[in-house]
Amino acid sequence: MAGNQQTNGEARAAGEAGQGNVILEARDVTVQFGTKTVLENLSLDVYSGEILGFVGASGSGKSVLLRAILGLVPRASGSIRLFGRDLAELDEAGRLLIDMRQGVLFQHGALFSALTVLENIQVPMREYIDLPKKLMDELALLKVELVGLSRDAANKYPSELSGGMIKRAGLARALALDPDIVFLDEPTSGLDPIGAAEFDELVVKMRDTMGLTVYMVTHDLDSLLTACDRIAVLGKKRVLVEGTVQHMMESEEPWVKSYFRGKRARRIVPSQDE
């Protein structure tokens, strides 16, 4: 995996130029719930090694697209390809292999309350691979340390953790099988500014050290600036604009303009030294 690793700058350059390996490709995706169309003819590419920030107004369908990619929500039409494979054409064995190459951190961590942190991290291991308990314990402890938690946290239950620790434990579980792509759903929601900044730094570090591709649903302006190589904006049931923060700042799309150049815009304008 390390051989496919891209630096932050390389991933950004690939995204800007529309080059590099496309690890996730959505084409003309439409998702409906009854008579309501949430996404319509949406297309999006995610490049290998980049951190893509996916943003949009509340209720615009950001999490719906994530769940459609994960196969948790059916599509009315369109295609989604992951690692070059059309998800609709996979048999059970093919889907299993794809699932093992991706990790997911849901918005509130989604840890099992009756399991310790160590046991939560081991859930994907138990589901997909057959390993001796001692080896699973060792691997899970490595993930605990990888996300910046102490070994003491491994034997704690979710109710004993702070919000930031829950997010890190959830990330450790997402990394349990050493995936190629990680999906993060509002990873910094509910965290204080310091905790959110530390989590963003952790995500960038994981990408750089493990060669991950990161798809991050977020509304956090600071995350978009400090962690993301590219940004895709969802609106009107499709991707309105995609590109770097600078592209967002130059966009005349009304929602994008309001979000990136409104009252809080000063927080995300890069300094001249960057």
N, C-alpha and C positions, 0 to 999 in steps of 0.2 A: 504493500500500500504506500509506503514511504516513497517509492520510486515514482509515483504519480503525483506527488505533492507539488502544489504551486504556492508561491509566495503570495502575500496579500496584494502586492503590486501586479504580479503576473495575472492573478485572477481578475483583478480590476481591468487590466488592459484587455484581457480576453473578452470580458463582458462588453466593454466599450466597442471593441472592434467586431463583436458578434462572432468571435472565433473561439477555438478551444473545443474540448470534448463536451458535448451536450449530454449530461447525465440524466436529466429529466426533461421530457418534451410533452407539453400539453397542446393539443390542436383541436380548435373548434369545440371545446367542451361546453355542453349544456347540461345543467342540473335543475330539476324541477321537483317541487313538493306539491303534489296535487295539481292544481291549476296555476300555481305560482312558480314563475321562472326566476331562480336565484342567480344562475350564471348562464350566459348565452354566447355561444361561439367564442369562448375565451381561449386564447393561445398564449403560451409562455414557455421559455427555455430557461433551464438552470444549468450553469456550466460547472464542470468538475473543478473542485478546489475553491470555489467561491462561497462567500456568505451572502445570500440574497435576502434582503428585507422585504417582506410582503405587507403592504399597509393599505388601509382604506377606512372609510367611515364605519361606525358601528352598524352592524346588520347588513353590511355590503356583501358578505359571503366569503370572507377570508378563511374562516374555519371550515366552511362548507367545501371549498376547494381542497383544503388539506385532507379532509376526510374522504373526498372523492379519490384523491391520489392514493390514500391508504386502503381504498376498497371498502370503506365503512359506509359510503353513500353511493347509491347507483347513479350512473350517468344516463341521461336521455339520449345523448348523441356525443360524438367526438371521440378522440382517442388520447390515451395517456401512455407514454413509453418511458420506462425506467431501465437504465442500463441497456438501452437498445431493444428492449423487449416490450411488445404491446401487452399491457396488463390484461386486456380482455381476452387474449388468445392463450393465456397461460393455463396449463393443467395444474393439478394440485401440487405435483412435485416442483414445477416451475415457480409457482407462487411461493412455495416454501423457501426456495433458494433466494428469491427476491426479498422476502420478509427478513431473512437472516442478514441481508446486506443493508438494512435500514434500521434506524433507532428513532424513537418518538418520545418527546417530553410534552405531555399535555399541560394545559394552562395552570392547573392547581397541583401539579405533581402526580396526581392519580396514584399515590402509593397505597398499597393494601394495608389498612389500619391494623390488622391482626398479625402482620408480619414485621419482623425487624428490618432495619435498613439492609443488612446483609442478605436476608431472605428475599427482600424485594428485588435486589439486584440479580439474584439467582433465578428469578422467575423466567426470563428468556432462555437461560441456560437449560433449565429443566424442560422447557417446552420444545426446544429445537435440537438440543444435543444431549448425548449421554456421557456424563462425566462422573468420576468418583467424587463423593462429597468433599473429601479433603482438598482436591484440586479446585472444586467450585468455591470453596471457602477462600482459598488463596487468591484465585482470580477476582472474586468479589472484593476482597480487601484491597487489592491493587486498584480497582476502580474507585473505591472509597477514597484512597489517598490521591488518586489522579484528579479528582474534582475538588480537592482541597479540604476534605473532611478528615477529622482525626480517626484513628482506629477505634477509639472509644465509641464513636457514633455508630459503628457497625451493629452494635447490639441494642441500640435504642429503637423504640417504636415511633412511628410518625407523630404521635401525640406529644412526644417528648422533644420534638425538634422545632426550631424557629422556622419562619417562612423561608429564609435564605437557605437553611440547611435542607429543607424539604426539596427546594429547587435543585440543589446540588445532588441530593440523593436520587432524584428523578433523572437527572442527567447521567449519573453513574449507571442507572439501570438502562438508559437509552444506549449507553456505550458498552453494555455487557458483552455483546458478540463482536466487538470491533467493527462496527458498520462502516460503509463507504459514504452514506448520507444520513444526516440527522435532521429530523423535523422538530422544530421548536414552536409551540403555540403560546404566544404571549409570555415568554420566559421571565421577564422582569416585572410583570404585573404583581402588585402587592408588596413589592420590595421598596425599602427606602432608597434615596439616591445613591448612597454609598454602596449598599448591597447590590443595587442594579448595576452600578459601574463595575464592581468586582465580578459580577456574573458575566457582563459583556467581555471583560478581559479574559475570563476563563474560556469563553466560547472561541475567541480569537486564538488563544493558546492551543486549545484542542485542535482547531483547524490546522494550525501551523505545525504542530508536532505529530498529528496523526494522519494528516492528508485528507481530512474530512471535507465533504461538501455540506453546507448548512443552509437549510430553508427555514427562515425565521419569520413567523407571523408576529407582527409587533405594532404597537401604536406609540412606542417610546422614541421620541425624537433623538435623544442622546444615543440610543442603540443604533439608530440609522446612521449617525455620523461616525461613531467610534468603532463599530463592529462590522458594518455591512459594506461590501464592495459595490454592490448594485442594489437598486430599489425598484420594485414593481408596485404600481399603484392600482388598486382595484376600484372601479366605479362604473356605473351604468352597466353592470353585469359582465364586465370584461376588464382586461388590463388597459388602462387609459394611457399610462406613460411608464417607461422603464429606462433606467440608466443610473448614473452616479448622482450624488447629492447636487452637484453642479447642474446636471440636467433638470433636476427637480426645481432648482431655484430659477431656472430660465423658462420653465413651462408656463404657458398662459392658460392651461386648463383650469377652470375656476376653482375646483376643490383643491387641486394640487397647489395652486397659487395661494389660496387661503391657508393651507396647512403649512407650507414651507416658507411663505413670505408674509405671514400674518404677524400677530403680536408676539408670538414666541419664536419667530424666525431667527432672531439674533442669537439664539442658543445653538443653532446648527450651521451658521455660516463659518466655514473654515477660516482660520487666520491666514495671513499672507505668508507666514513662515511654513505652513504645512504643504 
